[in-house]
Amino acid sequence: MIVKAQPGESTDQIIKKFKKLVLQDQLLTQLKEKEFYKKPAIRKKEKMAELRRRRKHHLKRK
């Protein structure tokens, strides 16, 4: 990932741009997911739990 600095831009602003790009790209979340191997059954359970959470949240909003 490359962040180009504009003339007169401080290092803090450049770091802020970099962090924003990393969050938008979801790089850190992907790395955390792939850090350890998960069995397919565990992945399926987590996926179903996430779906339940989303449905529950969606129903509360109505």
WOBEL-V187002 format. One record per pair of residues at least 24 apart in sequence whose C-alpha atoms are under 7 Angstrom apart, sorted by sequence separation. I is the first residue (numbers start at 0). J is the second residue. D is the distance in whole Angstrom. If there is no record, write none. Layout:
I | J | D
I | J | D
//
This chain:
none
//
